[in-house]
Amino acid sequence: MERTVPRTASDEIELYLRTIYSLLRSTTEVQIRTLEEAHAAIHSSLHPDVRKQSPDMSAFIYTVLRLPDCIFDVNLVIMGQSLEVFNRHGFTRVEKWQPVSAAARRRRCFFNRQDTLACFIASQTDIEDIIPTLTAFQIEWNKVHFLLQRLPDGMKLQSAANDPQAYMTLADTLHISLEDLNRLQSIWGERFIENITCIASRKCAFRVRLLSGSLSEYWRSTRAWWENIERAFPAVLERPVYFISSNNHSVTNLLSGFILQQREVLIQYLEESKNPELLSEWKDIQEAQVPSSIENFLYYVYKKYQQTKEGQKLLKLQYEQEQKCAITRIPSEHSFDVDAQVIDLSCVDSETMDPRLMQDNLAFLHKSDALILNIDYPLGLGAYNILGTLAEHVYPVLGVYVMGKSATLNGVIGDVIIPDVVYDEHSQNTYLFRNAIKAADVTPHLIYGTVIDHQKCVSVLGTFLQNAQFMDVFYHEGYTDIEMEAGPYLSAVYEMSRPRRHPINEIANLYDVSFDLGIVHYASDTPLSKGRNLGAGTLSYYGMDSTYAATLAILRRIFEVEHKRLS
């Protein structure tokens, strides 16, 4: 379980990690408060005001979005790789507990409806994400708790729900702006007063326990994940595969064309929902006042529509349409939360797919024997485990394409970044490769952002495990793209094309790999803007622009490669 911390990590970050792993070796529960000082000492870019008495609302909201709503009732967090691990340690029938999820972090979690949260982990990266997130949440909770004891005599928190003056008094008492309090209220919705009251009633004192830290357990859970795909789609073992790591919606939406066929239904929903911002955007699109993509706009409206009762009915029809297009959805079971879709290229219907995918004549696809295996992008080292396992069972792999979020040091939120150099903090390797995706492939489909290619990327250990010193070092070395999966994926790519395990602390040349290789990121954070991250806002509708522009580039590249192969 012990890890070697890369030389790029500051002494404080190295100490933080060593403290985390030394404590988690314990066979008993560990108090999160033991880590608070080490957490504060790293001066995390995501938690810049950790030592201030007033709450760091950007950091607090960041953690709120990455923890399930039940966190207000949780005292103990247990982590394990598989159901068997939980069973061995006396936590039987965990999957019969209440399934819970976070708004901005995919992780299989279950709540016992009392005080215990069970989290399934896919790699060490999950530990390095969960523990700092819990620590930051606890620090900020206790700041808010302390300040709430200073409410004016006689003021009841419930009054802040409908009394503007009481609401302003609450913001003043917490030393935060009305804008920050509004963001918190927007996230918590009807539970706003309930959650604030809960924080006021007690201090937060999480306990955590890692049930197993062995590498073999991570491999075992990854193998169980893969076997689930084999059972659902046995032909994946026998046919050529294009591997995509992206999300569970953009690839299937573009290829099936179902959502675009529901235009009238979606516009009717839009008009009945009376969302002024979206209605204004739709009017401007119709009148050609803005350059927005109609297709992207409909994809976004459908995402909102899915959350309604009527939208759930449409979701069933969508899956039926996808099955007709030979798109098989495979939810993950009994392990970490990484869903997959297998797509038979020979059954793709060029008449119904998103029109932006059309390039010349796609009739050749009907002769294809290849599959696309698309997965929800995993977290950090989970990417290495997944691609390594896939490579053991699939041959040939025709292409590996990775699309994910990143932080940018020289761009703005919504930009698309295409690297051809990746430094991986896990292996300490610098990977050089020929990126199959170019700026010219993305630019025609990107409306609101800028495409920046030939960039240098660094794959970090975790979102909280960065500070100004860290970013300054890399920025001066020309690294402008910060994310978590490209390095682990390239370590797996190395082992797919070399006769040995990936090296440590070397420059690794991957220009001669035998398959197509493409990596593209869309910027979701600008860490050089103090405290500015997705805790401070969301990509919203405009995030669809960069997501779909990148996905279009990847799919068009696959069509190009497949056409050459079949010719």
Backbone torsions as a table, in degrees:
resi	resn	phi	psi	omega
1	MET	NA	-28.1	-179.3
2	GLU	-62.6	140.5	179.2
3	ARG	-123.5	155.6	173.7
4	THR	-91.6	122.8	-177.3
5	VAL	-82.1	130.0	-178.7
6	PRO	-58.2	153.4	-177.7
7	ARG	-65.2	-20.5	-179.0
8	THR	-74.2	-19.6	179.2
9	ALA	-70.2	140.5	177.1
10	SER	-68.8	164.2	179.5
11	ASP	-58.6	-37.2	-178.6
12	GLU	-67.7	-40.7	178.3
13	ILE	-67.0	-40.5	177.5
14	GLU	-60.8	-43.2	178.8
15	LEU	-64.7	-40.4	179.3
16	TYR	-59.4	-48.3	-179.5
17	LEU	-63.7	-43.5	-179.7
18	ARG	-65.1	-36.1	177.7
19	THR	-65.4	-44.1	179.0
20	ILE	-57.9	-51.4	-174.0
21	TYR	-73.0	-30.9	177.0
22	SER	-68.3	-38.4	178.9
23	LEU	-69.4	-38.8	-176.5
24	LEU	-73.5	-10.1	173.4
25	ARG	-68.9	-17.8	-178.5
26	SER	-63.8	144.3	177.8
27	THR	-85.7	-0.8	177.8
28	THR	-114.2	177.6	-179.8
29	GLU	-72.0	147.1	-178.3
30	VAL	-115.4	136.8	178.4
31	GLN	-80.6	129.1	178.7
32	ILE	-63.2	-29.1	-178.6
33	ARG	-59.4	-23.2	177.8
34	THR	-63.0	-24.3	-176.1
35	LEU	-97.6	-5.6	-171.8
36	GLU	-61.5	-42.7	-179.1
37	GLU	-67.8	-42.4	178.2
38	ALA	-63.8	-36.4	177.4
39	HIS	-64.6	-47.3	-178.9
40	ALA	-64.2	-32.8	-174.5
41	ALA	-69.5	-19.8	-177.5
42	ILE	-79.9	-12.5	179.9
43	HIS	54.9	51.7	-176.0
44	SER	-57.5	140.0	177.4
45	SER	-64.3	-25.4	177.5
46	LEU	-83.9	-11.1	-176.2
47	HIS	-135.9	58.5	-172.4
48	PRO	-67.5	-27.2	-176.3
49	ASP	-106.5	33.1	-175.3
50	VAL	-61.0	-33.6	-175.4
51	ARG	-91.7	-3.5	178.8
52	LYS	-77.5	151.7	177.9
53	GLN	-69.5	-34.1	178.8
54	SER	-76.8	149.4	-177.8
55	PRO	-63.7	143.0	170.4
56	ASP	-89.7	90.6	-170.4
57	MET	-68.1	-31.8	178.1
58	SER	-63.6	-44.7	178.1
59	ALA	-66.9	-41.1	-178.3
60	PHE	-62.9	-45.6	-179.6
61	ILE	-67.1	-36.2	176.2
62	TYR	-56.9	-44.5	-179.5
63	THR	-73.2	-37.3	178.8
64	VAL	-57.7	-41.0	-178.6
65	LEU	-71.1	-17.7	-176.2
66	ARG	-108.6	10.6	175.6
67	LEU	-127.5	144.8	-179.7
68	PRO	-67.0	158.0	-177.4
69	ASP	-59.3	-28.9	-178.1
70	CYS	-69.6	-3.7	-175.7
71	ILE	-58.8	-22.5	179.9
72	PHE	-71.4	-16.4	178.0
73	ASP	-106.4	-0.9	-173.0
74	VAL	-89.4	136.0	170.9
75	ASN	-114.6	-32.5	-176.3
76	LEU	-122.2	132.0	174.9
77	VAL	-116.7	122.4	178.1
78	ILE	-112.7	142.4	-176.4
79	MET	-125.6	134.9	177.6
80	GLY	-155.4	160.8	-175.0
81	GLN	-85.6	-25.2	-174.5
82	SER	-153.3	168.9	178.0
83	LEU	-61.2	-36.2	179.7
84	GLU	-62.9	-37.9	179.2
85	VAL	-63.4	-45.2	178.5
86	PHE	-62.4	-42.8	-179.8
87	ASN	-61.4	-42.6	-178.0
88	ARG	-61.9	-26.2	-177.1
89	HIS	-101.5	15.9	173.1
90	GLY	90.4	1.6	178.5
91	PHE	-98.6	77.6	-174.7
92	THR	-82.0	151.2	175.9
93	ARG	57.8	36.9	179.8
94	VAL	-58.6	-37.8	-177.7
95	GLU	-69.6	-8.4	174.0
96	LYS	-88.7	-7.8	174.5
97	TRP	-69.4	177.1	-179.9
98	GLN	-73.9	121.0	175.5
99	PRO	-68.5	133.3	179.3
100	VAL	-134.2	156.5	-179.4
101	SER	-146.7	164.5	177.9
102	ALA	-105.8	158.1	-178.2
103	ALA	-68.1	-33.9	-171.6
104	ALA	-128.1	23.4	176.0
105	ARG	-151.0	118.9	178.1
106	ARG	-83.4	116.8	176.6
107	ARG	-157.7	133.9	179.6
108	ARG	-73.3	115.1	-177.4
109	CYS	-134.0	149.2	179.0
110	PHE	-137.3	140.1	-176.3
111	PHE	-115.9	132.5	-177.4
112	ASN	-81.6	9.9	178.2
113	ARG	67.1	14.0	176.5
114	GLN	-126.4	-77.4	-176.1
115	ASP	-149.9	9.1	-173.8
116	THR	-123.4	132.4	177.8
117	LEU	-114.5	125.3	177.4
118	ALA	-103.5	126.2	-178.4
119	CYS	-118.4	128.1	174.9
120	PHE	-85.5	131.3	-176.6
121	ILE	-118.5	144.4	-176.0
122	ALA	-104.1	-18.1	-178.3
123	SER	-166.9	178.0	176.2
124	GLN	-60.5	-27.5	-179.4
125	THR	-59.4	-35.3	178.4
126	ASP	-62.6	-39.3	176.7
127	ILE	-62.3	-45.2	-177.2
128	GLU	-73.6	-5.1	172.9
129	ASP	-100.1	-46.5	-175.9
130	ILE	-66.2	-48.8	-173.1
131	ILE	-64.2	-51.1	177.0
132	PRO	-61.8	-33.5	178.7
133	THR	-65.2	-45.8	177.5
134	LEU	-62.7	-40.2	-178.6
135	THR	-65.0	-46.1	179.5
136	ALA	-63.7	-41.4	179.1
137	PHE	-61.6	-43.6	-178.7
138	GLN	-65.9	-41.6	179.2
139	ILE	-59.9	-46.7	-176.6
140	GLU	-73.3	-36.3	174.4
141	TRP	-55.3	-48.6	-174.8
142	ASN	-69.9	-27.9	171.9
143	LYS	-63.8	-48.3	-179.4
144	VAL	-63.3	-41.4	178.1
145	HIS	-57.5	-46.6	-179.1
146	PHE	-61.3	-43.9	-177.0
147	LEU	-71.2	-31.2	180.0
148	LEU	-68.1	-18.3	176.3
149	GLN	-72.3	-10.1	-178.4
150	ARG	-101.2	13.5	176.4
151	LEU	-58.1	146.5	178.9
152	PRO	-55.9	144.9	179.1
153	ASP	-55.5	134.3	176.7
154	GLY	86.8	-11.9	179.3
155	MET	-80.1	128.7	177.1
156	LYS	-103.4	138.1	-177.6
157	LEU	-59.2	-33.2	-178.6
158	GLN	-59.0	-28.0	-177.7
159	SER	-67.8	-21.2	-179.7
160	ALA	-69.2	-13.3	-178.9
161	ALA	-70.9	-32.0	-175.8
162	ASN	-138.0	7.4	178.6
163	ASP	-114.3	106.4	-177.3
164	PRO	-55.3	-36.8	-179.8
165	GLN	-67.6	-41.6	178.0
166	ALA	-65.5	-34.9	178.9
167	TYR	-64.5	-42.7	177.8
168	MET	-67.1	-37.5	177.4
169	THR	-63.1	-38.5	178.1
170	LEU	-62.0	-45.0	178.9
171	ALA	-62.2	-43.2	179.4
172	ASP	-63.9	-40.4	-179.4
173	THR	-64.1	-36.0	-179.0
174	LEU	-85.5	-1.6	-178.7
175	HIS	57.6	41.4	177.7
176	ILE	-128.8	162.3	-179.3
177	SER	-78.3	160.3	174.8
178	LEU	-61.7	-34.0	178.5
179	GLU	-60.8	-44.5	178.8
180	ASP	-65.0	-41.1	179.5
181	LEU	-67.2	-35.8	176.9
182	ASN	-63.5	-39.5	178.7
183	ARG	-63.0	-42.4	179.7
184	LEU	-65.2	-42.1	178.8
185	GLN	-63.9	-38.4	179.8
186	SER	-64.2	-39.9	-179.5
187	ILE	-70.1	-44.6	-175.3
188	TRP	-83.6	-21.3	176.9
189	GLY	57.4	-127.6	-176.9
190	GLU	-65.5	-18.4	-178.7
191	ARG	-90.9	8.6	-175.4
192	PHE	-57.7	-56.8	-178.4
193	ILE	-65.5	-39.8	178.9
194	GLU	-59.2	-44.1	-178.9
195	ASN	-69.6	-41.9	178.3
196	ILE	-62.8	-40.1	178.8
197	THR	-64.6	-39.6	177.9
198	CYS	-62.1	-44.0	179.1
199	ILE	-63.4	-39.6	-179.4
200	ALA	-66.2	-28.1	-171.5
201	SER	-78.8	-23.2	-175.8
202	ARG	-160.0	160.3	172.5
203	LYS	-79.7	154.9	177.0
204	CYS	-89.9	133.5	-179.3
205	ALA	-146.8	74.8	-179.0
206	PHE	-66.9	148.5	167.5
207	ARG	-121.5	144.8	-179.3
208	VAL	-131.5	155.4	177.0
209	ARG	-149.6	127.0	174.1
210	LEU	-94.7	117.4	-173.7
211	LEU	-76.9	-32.6	177.1
212	SER	-153.3	131.2	179.7
213	GLY	-113.4	13.8	-174.4
214	SER	-77.5	144.4	178.7
215	LEU	-63.2	-35.2	-178.8
216	SER	-62.3	-31.4	178.9
217	GLU	-68.9	-36.1	175.7
218	TYR	-63.9	-43.4	178.9
219	TRP	-63.2	-41.1	-177.8
220	ARG	-64.6	-42.3	179.9
221	SER	-68.8	-34.5	177.2
222	THR	-67.6	-39.5	178.2
223	ARG	-64.1	-39.3	177.7
224	ALA	-63.9	-38.1	177.0
225	TRP	-61.5	-44.9	-178.0
226	TRP	-68.4	-40.6	-179.6
227	GLU	-61.1	-30.4	175.7
228	ASN	-64.1	-38.1	177.2
229	ILE	-69.1	-42.2	178.2
230	GLU	-58.2	-44.3	-179.3
231	ARG	-64.7	-39.8	-177.3
232	ALA	-75.1	-29.3	-176.0
233	PHE	-146.6	77.4	-175.3
234	PRO	-58.7	-27.9	-177.1
235	ALA	-64.4	-13.6	179.6
236	VAL	-63.3	-21.2	178.8
237	LEU	-79.8	-14.1	-169.7
238	GLU	-116.7	-8.2	-172.7
239	ARG	-123.3	156.3	177.7
240	PRO	-62.4	148.2	-173.5
241	VAL	-133.5	134.6	165.2
242	TYR	-100.2	121.4	-178.0
243	PHE	-97.3	128.6	175.6
244	ILE	-124.9	132.6	170.7
245	SER	-110.9	109.0	-177.0
246	SER	-146.8	-96.1	178.7
247	ASN	-151.0	-176.4	-175.6
248	ASN	-102.4	16.0	-177.5
249	HIS	-130.1	-42.6	-168.7
250	SER	-66.6	-42.5	-179.1
251	VAL	-63.7	-48.6	-177.6
252	THR	-68.7	-36.4	178.3
253	ASN	-62.6	-42.6	-178.6
254	LEU	-67.9	-38.8	-174.6
255	LEU	-82.5	-33.8	-176.5
256	SER	-81.5	-34.8	-178.6
257	GLY	74.0	5.9	-174.2
258	PHE	-61.8	-46.5	-174.3
259	ILE	-63.7	-38.6	180.0
260	LEU	-65.7	-26.5	177.3
261	GLN	-74.2	-14.9	-178.4
262	GLN	-99.1	24.0	-173.8
263	ARG	-55.2	-48.2	-177.0
264	GLU	-63.8	-40.3	178.3
265	VAL	-62.5	-43.0	-177.0
266	LEU	-70.0	-38.3	179.0
267	ILE	-67.6	-37.3	176.7
268	GLN	-63.3	-43.9	176.5
269	TYR	-59.9	-42.3	-178.4
270	LEU	-61.3	-43.1	-178.8
271	GLU	-69.1	-36.0	-179.6
272	GLU	-76.2	-28.1	-179.0
273	SER	-74.0	-21.1	177.5
274	LYS	55.6	40.9	174.0
275	ASN	-80.8	107.1	-172.1
276	PRO	-62.6	-37.1	-177.4
277	GLU	-66.7	-47.3	-178.2
278	LEU	-71.0	-37.0	178.0
279	LEU	-63.8	-39.3	178.1
280	SER	-64.8	-41.5	179.0
281	GLU	-63.4	-42.8	-179.5
282	TRP	-64.3	-40.3	178.1
283	LYS	-62.9	-43.0	-179.9
284	ASP	-65.7	-36.0	177.8
285	ILE	-64.6	-45.5	-179.2
286	GLN	-62.0	-37.0	-178.1
287	GLU	-90.4	7.8	178.8
288	ALA	58.9	31.9	177.7
289	GLN	-83.7	-21.1	177.3
290	VAL	-131.8	153.3	-176.3
291	PRO	-84.9	12.7	-174.3
292	SER	-57.1	149.3	177.1
293	SER	-79.6	127.8	177.1
294	ILE	-61.8	-40.7	-178.7
295	GLU	-61.6	-48.7	179.9
296	ASN	-61.6	-39.1	-179.9
297	PHE	-62.7	-43.1	179.5
298	LEU	-66.4	-36.9	177.2
299	TYR	-61.7	-39.3	-179.1
300	TYR	-70.1	-42.9	179.0
301	VAL	-62.8	-39.1	178.7
302	TYR	-62.8	-37.1	177.3
303	LYS	-59.7	-40.0	176.8
304	LYS	-70.1	-40.0	-177.5
305	TYR	-64.8	-32.7	179.4
306	GLN	-58.3	-25.7	-176.3
307	GLN	-80.7	-3.3	178.9
308	THR	-99.9	165.6	179.7
309	LYS	-63.2	-42.0	179.4
310	GLU	-66.5	-36.8	179.7
311	GLY	-64.9	-31.9	177.9
312	GLN	-64.3	-35.7	177.3
313	LYS	-65.6	-39.8	-179.9
314	LEU	-67.3	-30.8	179.4
315	LEU	-60.7	-38.8	178.1
316	LYS	-62.4	-42.6	178.1
317	LEU	-65.1	-34.3	178.6
318	GLN	-62.0	-46.0	-179.3
319	TYR	-64.1	-35.3	177.4
320	GLU	-65.8	-41.0	177.8
321	GLN	-65.0	-40.6	179.4
322	GLU	-63.5	-38.2	178.7
323	GLN	-63.8	-36.1	176.3
324	LYS	-65.3	-29.1	178.2
325	CYS	-90.1	12.8	179.5
326	ALA	60.9	38.4	173.0
327	ILE	-104.4	113.9	-177.7
328	THR	-106.3	117.4	176.9
329	ARG	-88.1	133.7	-178.1
330	ILE	-127.4	98.3	176.8
331	PRO	-68.7	144.5	178.1
332	SER	-71.9	147.7	-178.7
333	GLU	-135.9	140.9	170.3
334	HIS	63.3	15.2	178.8
335	SER	-154.2	-151.1	-175.9
336	PHE	-71.3	164.1	-170.4
337	ASP	-91.5	81.3	175.9
338	VAL	-133.9	96.4	178.8
339	ASP	-74.7	161.7	-179.2
340	ALA	-136.7	157.1	170.9
341	GLN	-133.1	133.9	174.9
342	VAL	-109.7	129.4	-174.3
343	ILE	-124.6	123.9	178.0
344	ASP	-85.6	111.4	-175.5
345	LEU	-62.6	-28.7	-178.0
346	SER	-68.3	-17.4	-177.4
347	CYS	-104.3	2.1	179.2
348	VAL	-67.7	132.4	-177.3
349	ASP	-99.2	108.7	-177.5
350	SER	-70.4	-14.3	179.9
351	GLU	-77.1	-26.2	-175.9
352	THR	-109.0	-14.9	-177.1
353	MET	-65.3	165.4	177.2
354	ASP	-53.0	127.9	-175.4
355	PRO	-59.3	-22.0	-179.8
356	ARG	-71.6	-12.8	177.3
357	LEU	-83.2	-15.7	-176.0
358	MET	-67.4	128.3	175.3
359	GLN	-146.9	114.1	-176.0
360	ASP	54.7	-139.7	-177.8
361	ASN	-105.3	120.9	-178.1
362	LEU	-96.5	17.1	-178.9
363	ALA	-61.5	-25.2	-179.0
364	PHE	-61.1	-22.7	-177.9
365	LEU	-61.8	-27.9	-178.9
366	HIS	-66.9	-16.8	177.7
367	LYS	-92.4	-3.6	-173.7
368	SER	-75.3	144.5	172.4
369	ASP	-108.6	9.3	-173.5
370	ALA	-89.5	155.3	175.5
371	LEU	-117.5	152.4	165.8
372	ILE	-104.1	126.3	171.9
373	LEU	-108.8	108.2	-178.8
374	ASN	-108.1	133.1	179.1
375	ILE	-125.9	153.5	168.5
376	ASP	-63.4	128.3	-174.7
377	TYR	-60.5	131.4	-180.0
378	PRO	-80.6	-176.2	-177.8
379	LEU	-107.7	121.4	171.1
380	GLY	54.7	-126.1	-175.0
381	LEU	-63.3	-16.8	173.5
382	GLY	-57.6	-30.4	178.6
383	ALA	-63.8	-42.1	178.3
384	TYR	-62.7	-45.4	-179.0
385	ASN	-62.6	-42.8	-176.2
386	ILE	-68.8	-49.6	-177.7
387	LEU	-67.3	-35.6	176.5
388	GLY	-62.3	-42.4	178.9
389	THR	-67.1	-42.5	178.2
390	LEU	-59.1	-43.7	-177.2
391	ALA	-64.2	-26.2	178.2
392	GLU	-70.8	-25.2	-171.4
393	HIS	-113.7	-16.2	-174.7
394	VAL	-113.6	134.0	174.3
395	TYR	-155.7	134.7	-5.4
396	PRO	-86.2	153.5	168.5
397	VAL	-90.2	116.7	-175.2
398	LEU	-87.4	-24.4	-179.2
399	GLY	-165.3	148.1	175.5
400	VAL	-124.9	120.3	-176.7
401	TYR	-129.1	131.1	-175.5
402	VAL	-124.2	124.6	174.8
403	MET	-127.3	128.7	-179.4
404	GLY	-161.2	175.7	178.8
405	LYS	-78.7	155.7	173.8
406	SER	-153.5	168.1	170.4
407	ALA	-99.9	143.2	-179.2
408	THR	-116.5	138.7	178.5
409	LEU	-98.3	-8.3	-178.5
410	ASN	-134.5	9.0	-179.5
411	GLY	-127.2	-161.2	179.0
412	VAL	-128.4	164.6	179.3
413	ILE	-60.2	129.4	-178.0
414	GLY	104.1	-11.9	175.3
415	ASP	-70.1	158.0	175.6
416	VAL	-112.9	130.1	-174.2
417	ILE	-118.9	130.3	-177.9
418	ILE	-121.9	107.7	-177.6
419	PRO	-91.6	157.7	167.0
420	ASP	-131.3	6.2	171.2
421	VAL	-134.1	130.2	179.6
422	VAL	-132.1	122.9	170.5
423	TYR	-96.7	128.4	-176.9
424	ASP	-107.3	116.7	-179.6
425	GLU	-66.8	-25.6	-178.7
426	HIS	-69.0	-50.6	-177.1
427	SER	-95.5	-11.7	-174.8
428	GLN	63.4	18.4	178.2
429	ASN	-90.2	150.7	168.6
430	THR	-107.3	115.7	-177.5
431	TYR	-98.4	128.2	174.8
432	LEU	-109.3	131.3	-177.7
433	PHE	-152.8	161.5	177.5
434	ARG	-93.7	109.5	-176.7
435	ASN	-78.0	123.9	-178.3
436	ALA	-70.8	-18.3	-180.0
437	ILE	-97.9	127.7	179.2
438	LYS	-114.3	163.9	179.2
439	ALA	-57.3	-37.2	-178.6
440	ALA	-65.2	-21.2	178.7
441	ASP	-77.3	-27.5	-174.5
442	VAL	-99.5	-38.1	-172.4
443	THR	-51.8	-43.3	-178.1
444	PRO	-60.6	-19.8	-175.6
445	HIS	-108.7	-0.7	-178.6
446	LEU	-103.1	123.9	-174.2
447	ILE	-103.0	-44.6	-170.5
448	TYR	-99.4	-15.7	-176.6
449	GLY	-114.5	-171.8	178.8
450	THR	-121.4	143.5	176.4
451	VAL	-99.2	127.1	-178.5
452	ILE	-123.2	111.5	179.3
453	ASP	-107.6	-179.2	-175.0
454	HIS	54.5	45.7	-179.7
455	GLN	-100.4	164.9	176.4
456	LYS	-109.4	130.4	-172.5
457	CYS	-118.3	148.0	172.6
458	VAL	-123.9	128.7	176.3
459	SER	-94.5	114.8	-171.6
460	VAL	-96.0	169.6	-177.9
461	LEU	-74.7	-36.4	-177.3
462	GLY	-169.3	162.0	-175.8
463	THR	-66.8	-36.4	179.6
464	PHE	-81.8	-14.3	-171.9
465	LEU	-91.5	47.9	176.1
466	GLN	-140.4	146.8	175.5
467	ASN	-141.9	179.4	-175.8
468	ALA	-60.7	-38.8	179.1
469	GLN	-61.6	-44.5	179.5
470	PHE	-58.7	-51.3	-176.7
471	MET	-67.0	-33.9	-179.9
472	ASP	-64.4	-41.5	179.0
473	VAL	-60.1	-48.5	-176.4
474	PHE	-72.2	-36.8	-179.1
475	TYR	-63.0	-38.8	178.6
476	HIS	-71.4	-17.7	175.9
477	GLU	-93.9	4.7	175.3
478	GLY	89.7	10.2	177.5
479	TYR	-86.8	126.5	-175.2
480	THR	-124.9	-3.0	-171.8
481	ASP	-123.6	116.1	-176.3
482	ILE	-118.1	123.3	179.7
483	GLU	-153.8	-163.2	-169.7
484	MET	-130.8	-11.1	-171.9
485	GLU	-113.4	-25.4	-172.7
486	ALA	-59.0	-44.8	-179.9
487	GLY	-60.7	-52.1	176.2
488	PRO	-57.6	-39.4	177.0
489	TYR	-62.5	-42.4	-178.4
490	LEU	-70.1	-28.3	172.6
491	SER	-63.0	-39.4	176.7
492	ALA	-69.6	-39.2	177.4
493	VAL	-60.6	-40.8	177.6
494	TYR	-55.9	-46.8	-177.1
495	GLU	-73.1	-18.1	175.2
496	MET	-78.9	-14.3	-174.9
497	SER	-128.0	5.3	-179.6
498	ARG	-131.8	157.5	-177.1
499	PRO	-86.1	15.5	-178.8
500	ARG	-146.9	169.8	177.1
501	ARG	-65.5	156.7	-179.6
502	HIS	-60.1	145.4	-179.0
503	PRO	-76.0	-179.2	175.7
504	ILE	-123.8	130.6	174.5
505	ASN	57.7	51.3	176.6
506	GLU	-132.7	166.9	168.3
507	ILE	-94.1	117.4	-174.8
508	ALA	-109.7	120.0	-178.6
509	ASN	-92.1	117.9	-179.4
510	LEU	-112.9	24.3	-177.7
511	TYR	-68.2	-22.6	-173.3
512	ASP	-104.3	20.2	178.7
513	VAL	-63.6	151.8	-170.6
514	SER	-86.2	0.6	-179.1
515	PHE	-130.2	165.9	-179.7
516	ASP	-70.2	142.4	-176.1
517	LEU	-138.2	119.2	-179.7
518	GLY	-136.5	134.4	178.2
519	ILE	-131.8	128.6	179.5
520	VAL	-142.5	136.6	-178.5
521	HIS	-122.4	148.6	171.5
522	TYR	-116.1	134.9	-171.8
523	ALA	-74.3	124.7	177.6
524	SER	-118.4	-7.8	-179.5
525	ASP	-141.2	150.8	172.2
526	THR	-128.0	83.9	-169.8
527	PRO	-66.7	-17.4	177.1
528	LEU	-75.2	-13.5	170.7
529	SER	-87.7	109.1	-170.0
530	LYS	-51.2	120.9	175.8
531	GLY	74.4	3.7	-177.1
532	ARG	-91.1	109.8	179.3
533	ASN	-151.5	-173.4	-178.3
534	LEU	-70.9	-4.4	168.9
535	GLY	-75.8	-21.5	-178.6
536	ALA	-93.9	1.0	-179.8
537	GLY	171.7	-175.8	178.2
538	THR	-133.2	165.3	178.0
539	LEU	-69.6	-25.9	176.8
540	SER	53.5	-150.4	-176.5
541	TYR	-61.5	-37.9	-174.7
542	TYR	-69.4	-17.6	174.5
543	GLY	-67.7	-25.2	177.0
544	MET	-64.5	-30.6	-177.2
545	ASP	-60.1	-53.5	-177.9
546	SER	-71.9	-36.8	-180.0
547	THR	-61.4	-49.5	-177.1
548	TYR	-74.7	-30.9	175.6
549	ALA	-62.4	-42.0	179.1
550	ALA	-68.5	-41.5	-179.5
551	THR	-65.4	-41.1	176.7
552	LEU	-58.7	-42.5	179.9
553	ALA	-62.5	-41.1	-179.1
554	ILE	-67.0	-47.0	-178.5
555	LEU	-66.0	-40.7	177.7
556	ARG	-64.5	-34.7	176.7
557	ARG	-66.4	-41.6	177.8
558	ILE	-60.9	-43.7	177.9
559	PHE	-59.7	-40.9	-179.2
560	GLU	-64.2	-47.0	-179.4
561	VAL	-64.5	-41.7	-178.8
562	GLU	-66.7	-36.5	177.8
563	HIS	-62.8	-43.1	178.6
564	LYS	-65.2	-40.5	-178.7
565	ARG	-63.7	-43.5	-177.9
566	LEU	-73.9	-21.5	179.5
567	SER	-78.9	NA	NA
